[in-house]
């Protein structure tokens, strides 16, 4: 019998944070919960129902992570509704994420977003001017590496979907002041045309950004 081949109709099996950590316990690769999975871990409860678990790794570390997956799990790249085994991709293919398929369950189990970074710093893949030390970009939340929520909000700011708007409305007000200031500066410099930057850069309320308040209140 041939191995099952995943398609766009293949269902997702949602993994919890602890199950994801167990699955990846055989690798020394730096990985972290990202996207909605990071929000949920940071908040300590789901913000809303999600269909998949998302993690991130630095692009160059993906082959090592794939090699450490349990038998029966394989990585694939999506091109529209078609899927190609990761190992069959041409050199230099620019793919934003890999999907991990579990043949035993006949289900997708992880979306692995591919990011940039050095040994010391996380680097925003869309614009390398935006960087953070790893301990600021990836937090330890109950022993699970978790992408900082302000970083996830930068990723979502470019083309936010309605679900992203709903997440932002919960996450942004709950950010610590330092994290919110960093996020506001980041979208002004990296994604100034985002709809999310309007409340920060509005000419009708230029001091609305939290990073402007202290300077204005001090008369600077």
DOTIFI-903973 format. One line per field, with one value per residue: residue number from 1; residue in three letters; x negated, y negated, z negated of N, C-alpha, C in turn. Coordinates in pm, whole numbers, plus 50000, padded with zeros to 5 digits. Atoms other than C-alpha are relative to their C-alpha. Layout:
N
n = [NUM	...]
res = [ALA	...]
nc1 = [X	...]
nc2 = [Y	...]
nc3 = [Z	...]
cac1 = [X	...]
cac2 = [Y	...]
cac3 = [Z	...]
cc1 = [X	...]
cc2 = [Y	...]
cc3 = [Z	...]
end
This chain:
220
n = [1	2	3	4	5	6	7	8	9	10	11	12	13	14	15	16	17	18	19	20	21	22	23	24	25	26	27	28	29	30	31	32	33	34	35	36	37	38	39	40	41	42	43	44	45	46	47	48	49	50	51	52	53	54	55	56	57	58	59	60	61	62	63	64	65	66	67	68	69	70	71	72	73	74	75	76	77	78	79	80	81	82	83	84	85	86	87	88	89	90	91	92	93	94	95	96	97	98	99	100	101	102	103	104	105	106	107	108	109	110	111	112	113	114	115	116	117	118	119	120	121	122	123	124	125	126	127	128	129	130	131	132	133	134	135	136	137	138	139	140	141	142	143	144	145	146	147	148	149	150	151	152	153	154	155	156	157	158	159	160	161	162	163	164	165	166	167	168	169	170	171	172	173	174	175	176	177	178	179	180	181	182	183	184	185	186	187	188	189	190	191	192	193	194	195	196	197	198	199	200	201	202	203	204	205	206	207	208	209	210	211	212	213	214	215	216	217	218	219	220]
res = [UNK	UNK	UNK	UNK	UNK	UNK	UNK	UNK	UNK	UNK	UNK	UNK	UNK	UNK	UNK	UNK	UNK	UNK	UNK	UNK	UNK	UNK	UNK	UNK	UNK	UNK	UNK	UNK	UNK	UNK	UNK	UNK	UNK	UNK	UNK	UNK	UNK	UNK	UNK	UNK	UNK	UNK	UNK	UNK	UNK	UNK	UNK	UNK	UNK	UNK	UNK	UNK	UNK	UNK	UNK	UNK	UNK	UNK	UNK	UNK	UNK	UNK	UNK	UNK	UNK	UNK	UNK	UNK	UNK	UNK	UNK	UNK	UNK	UNK	UNK	UNK	UNK	UNK	UNK	UNK	UNK	UNK	UNK	UNK	UNK	UNK	UNK	UNK	UNK	UNK	UNK	UNK	UNK	UNK	UNK	UNK	UNK	UNK	UNK	UNK	UNK	UNK	UNK	UNK	UNK	UNK	UNK	UNK	UNK	UNK	UNK	UNK	UNK	UNK	UNK	UNK	UNK	UNK	UNK	UNK	UNK	UNK	UNK	UNK	UNK	UNK	UNK	UNK	UNK	UNK	UNK	UNK	UNK	UNK	UNK	UNK	UNK	UNK	UNK	UNK	UNK	UNK	UNK	UNK	UNK	UNK	UNK	UNK	UNK	UNK	UNK	UNK	UNK	UNK	UNK	UNK	UNK	UNK	UNK	UNK	UNK	UNK	UNK	UNK	UNK	UNK	UNK	UNK	UNK	UNK	UNK	UNK	UNK	UNK	UNK	UNK	UNK	UNK	UNK	UNK	UNK	UNK	UNK	UNK	UNK	UNK	UNK	UNK	UNK	UNK	UNK	UNK	UNK	UNK	UNK	UNK	UNK	UNK	UNK	UNK	UNK	UNK	UNK	UNK	UNK	UNK	UNK	UNK	UNK	UNK	UNK	UNK	UNK	UNK	UNK	UNK	UNK	UNK	UNK	UNK]
nc1 = [49915	50080	49977	49901	50052	49910	49944	49936	49883	50043	49963	50100	49985	50051	50084	50020	50138	50079	50016	50096	50132	50035	50029	50127	50100	50118	50087	50060	49971	49918	49866	49912	49863	49985	49864	49895	50044	50076	49904	49926	50089	50031	49881	49963	49873	49978	49927	49889	50024	50098	49999	50132	50107	50108	50128	50099	50142	50082	49994	50111	49990	49890	50040	50033	49873	49931	50069	49972	49859	49975	49976	49866	49971	50075	49980	49951	49984	49873	49992	49858	49939	50092	50101	50125	50086	50102	50128	50000	50000	50125	50085	49968	49856	49963	49874	49985	49965	49987	49892	50043	49894	50012	49937	49923	49871	49951	49962	50102	50012	50071	50049	50130	50034	50144	50041	50143	50064	50140	50016	49966	49884	49893	50000	49873	50030	49955	50083	50102	50025	49929	50066	49990	50070	49912	49923	49889	49914	49940	49983	49975	49869	49975	50093	49980	50046	49880	50028	49946	49878	50021	50063	49895	49916	50070	49979	49861	49963	50014	49870	49917	49870	49907	50042	50115	49945	49941	50112	50067	49917	50019	50141	50067	49979	50058	50146	50072	50026	50122	49970	49911	50081	50082	49912	49960	50115	50028	49910	50022	50121	50004	49871	49928	49874	49904	49881	50023	50084	49924	49977	50129	50054	49894	50035	49903	50035	50138	50060	49926	50094	50049	50141	50008	49933	50092	50068	49906	49966	50115	50021	50116]
nc2 = [50120	50122	50096	50103	50128	50104	50097	50113	49950	49922	50075	50039	49956	50109	49958	50095	50044	49893	49893	50049	49989	49857	49958	50057	49981	49931	50090	50114	50120	50103	50013	50072	50021	50128	50030	49982	49908	50080	50080	49917	49960	50121	50036	49893	49946	50032	50122	49956	49867	49999	49872	49939	50047	50060	50027	50060	49971	50068	49923	49906	49892	49910	49862	49930	49972	49894	49875	49955	49964	49856	49927	50017	50142	50055	50142	50029	50140	50021	50089	49999	49879	49888	49984	49937	49966	50101	49950	50009	50138	50044	50085	50142	50027	50094	49951	50063	49908	49857	49933	49868	49901	49876	49895	49910	50063	50054	50137	50102	50021	50123	50094	50051	50125	50012	50136	50029	50031	49966	49931	50088	50087	49977	50100	49998	49953	50095	50121	49968	50110	49970	49888	49992	49887	49885	49992	50094	49955	49871	49995	49870	50003	49868	49904	49986	50119	50065	50129	50116	50042	50121	49957	49939	50108	50059	49910	50007	50137	50030	49976	49935	49943	50026	49929	50073	50118	49955	49968	50124	50073	49939	49993	50129	50070	49925	50002	50093	50127	49993	49921	50079	50105	49937	49967	50122	50047	49904	50012	50130	49998	49885	49988	50126	50006	49907	50060	50002	50113	50125	50057	50047	50111	50089	50143	50065	49967	49952	49955	49886	49890	50002	50039	50146	50065	50048	50118	50111	50039	50066	50126	49988]
nc3 = [50000	49992	50107	49963	49952	50049	49906	50066	50072	50116	50122	50097	50138	50083	50110	50109	50016	50060	49901	49901	50062	50004	49863	49956	50106	49949	49925	50070	49921	50063	49944	50092	49958	49932	49957	50099	50105	50096	50075	50095	50108	50078	50076	50091	49955	49858	49969	49915	49943	49891	49931	49992	50088	49922	50064	49911	50011	49900	49875	49985	50099	49969	49971	50124	50068	49926	50027	50137	50015	50012	49876	49948	49982	49888	49975	49865	49962	49930	49884	49972	50058	49978	50105	49958	50114	50020	49947	49854	49955	49937	50083	49997	50000	50106	50054	50131	50107	49972	50070	50044	49980	50077	49920	50086	50028	49873	50034	50025	50144	50032	49899	50045	49932	49983	50033	49991	50127	50021	50126	50111	49981	49904	49893	49927	49865	49899	50004	50101	50092	50125	50067	50145	50062	50007	50124	49988	49891	50038	50145	50062	50067	50057	49944	49855	49927	49947	49936	50071	49930	49919	49875	49919	49949	49886	49886	49953	49964	49857	49934	50102	49969	50111	50121	50055	50067	50127	50089	50039	50095	50132	50038	50008	50128	50111	49993	50087	49933	49918	49881	49914	49939	49896	49888	49931	49922	49893	49886	49936	49918	49910	49930	50024	49926	50059	50062	50145	50039	49993	50134	50050	49922	49955	50011	50088	50139	49984	50125	50050	50021	50139	50007	49993	50112	50103	49950	49997	50136	50060	49930	49911]
cac1 = [50000	49862	49826	50114	50053	50191	50407	50582	50876	50669	50796	50592	50536	50496	50206	50186	49871	49753	49816	49622	49329	49338	49343	49037	48847	48608	48454	48217	48345	48476	48851	49137	49514	49617	49927	50249	50084	49849	50135	50320	50019	49937	50294	50327	50648	50767	50869	51094	51130	50840	50794	50420	50110	49838	49473	49172	48809	48526	48530	48188	48290	48589	48401	48271	48620	48764	48499	48598	48970	49113	49140	49441	49429	49319	49285	49459	49473	49800	49838	50202	50391	50093	49839	49477	49257	49011	48719	48824	48820	48567	48272	48347	48725	48873	49147	49293	49401	49385	49680	49617	49823	49878	49942	50063	50340	50385	50386	50182	50042	49818	49765	49399	49349	49001	48829	48485	48236	47877	47732	47808	48111	48447	48470	48798	48800	48990	48751	48419	48411	48646	48460	48480	48260	48396	48501	48724	48861	48932	49067	49070	49436	49480	49176	49295	49105	49363	49333	49377	49728	49604	49391	49689	49888	49618	49643	50021	50015	49922	50253	50480	50780	51098	50972	50647	50850	51035	50707	50552	50846	50779	50398	50296	50467	50313	49953	49709	49629	49277	49408	49682	49433	49208	49501	49615	49267	49230	49545	49474	49131	49194	49565	49669	49951	50112	50466	50339	50102	50381	50451	50078	50003	50336	50271	50579	50434	50054	49982	50212	49919	49805	49442	49523	49712	49419	49238	49550	49636	49284	49314	49040]
cac2 = [50000	49659	49384	49133	48808	48495	48242	47917	48125	48314	48222	48051	48201	47921	47982	47820	47638	47925	48181	47965	47947	48326	48374	48153	48275	48472	48163	47895	47651	47321	47323	47122	47099	46825	46656	46743	47029	46776	46545	46831	46949	46595	46530	46867	46944	46954	46618	46796	47130	47212	47483	47543	47507	47277	47263	47083	47169	46992	47103	47265	47480	47643	47946	48033	48004	48224	48489	48504	48564	48902	49168	49114	48735	48547	48183	48038	47707	47565	47417	47318	47644	47861	47998	48094	48288	48045	48264	48226	47848	47683	47510	47153	47195	46908	47075	46896	47207	47585	47804	48120	48424	48722	49029	49236	48987	48885	48524	48206	48142	47833	47524	47424	47058	46977	46673	46511	46466	46484	46665	46361	46193	46250	46066	45971	46157	45884	45609	45684	45337	45477	45698	45812	46019	46371	46338	46045	46202	46545	46572	46870	46918	47213	47380	47340	47108	46854	46570	46235	46106	45768	45948	46152	45830	45689	45997	45959	45583	45605	45755	45815	46042	46010	46278	46082	45774	45971	46102	45754	45606	45849	45866	45503	45352	45626	45562	45419	45056	45129	45394	45164	44883	45120	45236	44883	44778	45096	45052	44683	44762	45100	45102	44734	44803	45070	44994	45067	44772	44517	44479	44421	44174	43994	43624	43543	43704	43721	43777	44075	44315	44419	44361	43992	43934	43899	43649	43435	43443	43332	43042	43180]
cac3 = [50000	50095	49839	49826	50010	49842	50024	49950	49828	49572	49223	48954	48611	48358	48118	47778	47671	47452	47727	47971	47729	47686	48062	48106	47801	48019	48180	48052	48316	48185	48244	48097	48107	48346	48482	48305	48117	47957	47861	47693	47496	47386	47274	47104	47291	47653	47793	48044	48219	48451	48710	48673	48459	48589	48493	48638	48702	48877	49242	49231	48932	49101	49245	48898	48749	49025	48964	48596	48663	48566	48836	49058	49041	49350	49456	49758	49944	50071	50418	50448	50395	50488	50240	50300	50057	49902	50008	50374	50382	50615	50453	50357	50352	50151	49948	49643	49453	49441	49347	49147	49242	49012	49225	48929	48856	49221	49103	49106	48759	48778	48989	48963	49051	49176	49035	49028	48750	48635	48338	48123	48278	48440	48773	48940	49268	49453	49346	49171	49015	48751	48505	48144	47912	47896	47533	47632	47950	47797	47444	47211	47116	46881	47030	47392	47631	47743	47993	47822	47897	48020	48279	48396	48433	48662	48886	48905	48968	49337	49457	49157	49203	48994	48753	48714	48626	48359	48214	48212	48026	47741	47748	47805	47497	47281	47391	47137	47211	47337	47577	47705	47766	47961	48173	48251	48358	48564	48771	48825	48966	49133	49222	49225	49474	49260	49151	48800	48809	48854	48482	48426	48706	48745	48824	48617	48305	48355	47987	47960	47991	47646	47738	47795	47473	47235	47458	47502	47133	47047	47287	47516]
cc1 = [49912	50036	50105	49931	50096	50045	50055	50123	49963	50030	49878	50032	49933	49920	49997	49852	49912	49977	49901	49858	49954	49959	49861	49887	49872	49906	49944	50024	50081	50134	50085	50141	50012	50145	50100	49962	49919	50093	50065	49914	49968	50118	50040	50134	50019	50076	50125	49966	49904	49997	49864	49906	49888	49878	49911	49863	49926	49989	49892	50007	50108	49955	49968	50126	50073	49936	50032	50146	50015	50026	50147	50041	49908	50036	50034	50006	50127	49983	50146	50065	49912	49894	49882	49921	49887	49867	49992	50000	49869	49920	50041	50148	50037	50141	50017	50026	49997	50118	49954	50119	49968	50076	50084	50139	50068	50050	49877	49994	49929	49981	49872	49967	49849	49958	49848	49945	49853	49991	50050	50134	50101	50000	50132	49972	50039	49915	49895	49961	50062	49941	50025	49907	50099	50084	50112	50101	50074	50000	50016	50130	50032	49915	50012	49948	50115	49962	50066	50122	49982	49933	50104	50090	49932	50020	50140	50037	49998	50133	50093	50134	50095	49962	49880	50047	50056	49891	49935	50080	49990	49855	49940	50026	49934	49847	49942	49963	49877	50025	50089	49922	49916	50086	50040	49886	49975	50095	49988	49882	50003	50128	50083	50133	50101	50120	49982	49916	50078	50016	49871	49959	50105	49959	50096	49971	49858	49938	50070	49910	49942	49855	49980	50047	49903	49932	50093	50029	49885	49970	49882	50046]
cc2 = [49876	49907	49898	49872	49890	49906	49883	50040	50083	49921	49965	50064	49894	50058	49893	49964	50111	50115	49960	50011	50145	50049	49956	50019	50067	49912	49890	49869	49901	49991	49925	49997	49863	49981	50015	50094	49927	49913	50083	50042	49882	49961	50106	50062	49964	49868	50032	50140	49989	50139	50069	49940	49947	49979	49929	50056	49909	50092	50106	50118	50102	50142	50081	50035	50114	50135	50058	50040	50151	50064	49984	49855	49942	49853	49977	49849	49987	49902	49998	50118	50122	50002	50080	50038	49898	50042	49986	49857	49965	49913	49854	49968	49913	50035	49944	50097	50144	50054	50142	50095	50125	50110	50093	49944	49949	49857	49911	49975	49870	49916	49939	49875	49981	49855	49986	49971	50036	50079	49916	49930	50059	49884	50013	50033	49900	49874	50017	49882	50028	50127	49992	50109	50116	50002	49897	50047	50129	50010	50144	49987	50141	50107	50022	49875	49940	49865	49887	49946	49876	50034	50063	49893	49926	50086	49981	49864	49974	50012	50068	50048	49971	50073	49933	49876	50039	50033	49872	49925	50055	49985	49861	49927	50069	49998	49912	49875	50005	50075	49922	49888	50057	50030	49876	49944	50091	49981	49864	50004	50110	50014	49872	49991	50102	49925	49992	49881	49869	49938	49945	49871	49899	49853	49924	50026	50052	50051	50121	50120	49992	49956	49849	49934	49939	49871	49879	49951	49930	49868	50004	49997]
cc3 = [50000	49885	50043	50042	49956	50111	49921	49921	49878	49873	49916	49865	49913	49883	49892	49989	49943	50097	50109	49945	49993	50139	50044	49898	50050	50079	49911	50075	49918	50073	49898	50057	50064	50041	49887	49888	49894	49915	49889	49883	49909	49911	49897	50031	50146	50016	50081	50051	50118	50064	50001	49896	50087	49912	50101	49971	50097	50122	50008	49905	50036	50032	49873	49923	50069	49969	49863	49980	49987	50137	50042	50017	50106	50019	50147	50021	50081	50114	50046	49929	50018	49890	50054	49876	49987	50062	50152	50052	50069	49904	50014	50004	49880	49952	49859	49886	50051	49920	49967	50003	49919	50073	49914	49971	50127	49979	49999	49850	49963	50125	49944	50081	49999	49986	50012	49861	50002	49870	49883	50013	50097	50099	50077	50146	50108	50005	49889	49910	49863	49938	49849	49949	49984	49873	49995	50106	49966	49849	49953	49921	49953	50065	50150	50069	50080	50061	49925	50075	50086	50132	50092	50061	50115	50125	50059	50055	50150	50073	49900	50056	49883	49871	49934	49925	49863	49899	49947	49893	49858	49954	49976	49868	49881	50000	49889	50077	50090	50129	50095	50070	50114	50122	50079	50085	50120	50118	50067	50095	50106	50081	49981	50071	49948	49942	49848	49955	49992	49862	49940	50070	50045	49986	49910	49853	49997	49872	49943	49978	49861	49993	50017	49870	49900	50046	49999	49859	49928	50068	50095	50144]
end
